[in-house]
Amino acid sequence: MTGIREYEAVSRFAQQAGTVYFVALFLAGLIYAFWPRNKEAFQRLARLPLEDDESDHV
C-alpha cells in the first residue's frame, strides 16, 4: 500500500507545484503587458495591421 500513498503524495505535490508555477507565469505576463515602458511598443504594434504599405500591392 505504500506505493499508492507515494503516488498520491507525488501527484498532489505536482498538482500544487504546477498551479503555483502557472499562476506565477500568468502574473509575470500581466506585469510585462502592463509595464509602462512597453506601452508605446504595444500601441505601435496594434496599429501595424491598419497601415497601408504600397510595396505589398501587385
URNOR-V763281 format. One line per field, one symbol per residue. phi: phi as a letter, one per 40 degrees, with the letter a starting at -180 (. if undefined). A space follows every 50 residues. Layout:
phi->???
This chain:
phi->.ccccccccccccccccccccccccccccccccbcdccdccccccccdcc ccbccccc
